[in-house]
């Protein structure tokens, strides 16, 4: 029979915990597992409420929450669903603050220094591992950890030292067997859930943080994988870091691996202290732990089945019992991680690494590029088969001219459609990865956008070249091949700029898909070929100047029909087909350079707005 005492015995060390430290693999100063003096994190008067419209009283999420994380300890936050676990973790990590209808207040101390968790300097001390792993799916664990280390550690550390640190981290996390396998995701097969979670931990540990926060790190994992995660965290805590995690209902082996426990119930503290004191605490209040029972299951059962008033009578939901101590004078405690004023890596390094990762993404997930090229090639082939030789038709014949003019418009529309839609959908899909990396100071928004621009420009030129190469000679366009390519490419890049702006404005792929009509319909309405610009109401006519399709059509049609004799014959009062098109679309051959510059200006404008939107959205975590 297993006694209650045995239930609280520490589980034996796993292969992760018992692995010998690798000496000489990385400098002691930046070794995440090097022993250092730890610091106490404590807090009190943490409250969070939500304002409801039309209601006098706010809905309280957290009420006078207090607690601490001793140095070198693993502290778990437990509680029923809706108890406020994630809300508390987000407040302590600076990810939640007062805004709009959310009101947050807290008194947080780090080694008894009053600190603001939302301050950028304090955030450098905090590593946050989200519940849902936001990792680049086509990267390997080795690449993900190396990417984080190179961008977040000082530039004075050589690439070879970063590689050694990465190898050390791979070994300590037990990832050697999958270090060079792609991480994967919903559509790409990769490493297991436990390996993915350990990779997420490793990505954050490379900066040797003083505080490590994890939201449900064992969610979706089997008991063994969950235990390995906790044992890795214990090893990090032993080196001097403070580890705080939320967990719902762990297995007994995982629960017994914790050092400190904070039990929340309906936004209030039900228990806070050393795990060893928990059984006696519950027994003193009339709820002793039954023999052969998982302690985690028991305390969760009490929290969910005992009425709140009865818990108050039993002195479970107690007020803050911490002794208030004098706050130390503010200092540069938050700056110690960066040490000696070392500079971070250059913008050039950020762009190089981001571009390399994006390029690897194309090579490893070829379905993205192949799919776009197949769609573009198929549609271009259909156009070529239907309109074969139309470019040499007699433009004086209205029917033949309409076909010639129509296919010119269709090629422009295909340039816009084929590139804008995939770009619009890709930004929201990659948003979680960007938010995590930007929040942890991997790179600036500018370098991120610039590297994405390089990749988009590369994919777009391949796609547009495919379209123009198939259509130009089969349709027998009169415009020069390279001019057609330049116009279609300029239109495509302007279209992707608008798509990027819309993608930065939304948060989900589903929402982005609903924005697709907004990307295309106004372009076609204001371009002038469905309805003459002069017939559009004056109060709406200004919108044409923001439509890249308008200027691309003017360039394409103007150059395609420049030699068809758009002026009426001498003595004739009837305009030619070319003249009517030039007039209705406001095409002036003397303004071709102006149209090209305007197309470029639209590209720059939408890219700039996208940058501003992303800067605004980058501070929103959930």
Buried (B, 14 or more C-beta within 10 A) or exposed (E): EEEBEEBBEEBEEBEBBEBEEBEEBBEEEBBBBBEBEBBBBBBBEBBBBEEEEEEEEBEBBBBBBBBBBBBBBBBBBBBBEEBBBBBBBBBBBBBBBEEEEBBBEBBBBBBEBEBBBBEEBBBBBBBBBBBEBBBBBBBBBBBBBBBBBBBBBBEEBEEEBBBBBBBBBBBBBBBEEBBEBBBBBEEEEBBBBBBBBBBBBBBBBBBBBBBBBBBBBBBBBEEEBBBBBBBBBBBBBBBBBBBBBBBBBBBBBBBBBBBBBBBBBBBBBBBBBBBEEBBEBBEEBEBEBEEEBBBBBBBBBBBEEBEEEEBEEBEBBBEBEEEEEEEEEEEEBBEBBBEEEEEBBEEEBBBBBBBEBBBBBBEBBEEBBEEBBEBBBEBBEEBBEEBEEBBEBEBEEEEBBBBBBEBBBBBBBBBBBBBBBBBBBBBBEBBBBBBBBBBBBBBBBBBBBBBBBBBBEBBBBEBBBBBBBBBBEBBBBBBEEEBBBBBBBBBBBBBBBBBBBBBBBBBEBEEBBEBBEEBBEBBBBBBBBEEEBEEBEEEEEEBBEBBBBBBBBBBBBBBBBBEBBBEEEEEEEEBBBBBBBBEBBBBEEEBBEEBBEBBBBBBEBBBEBBBEBBBEBBEEBE
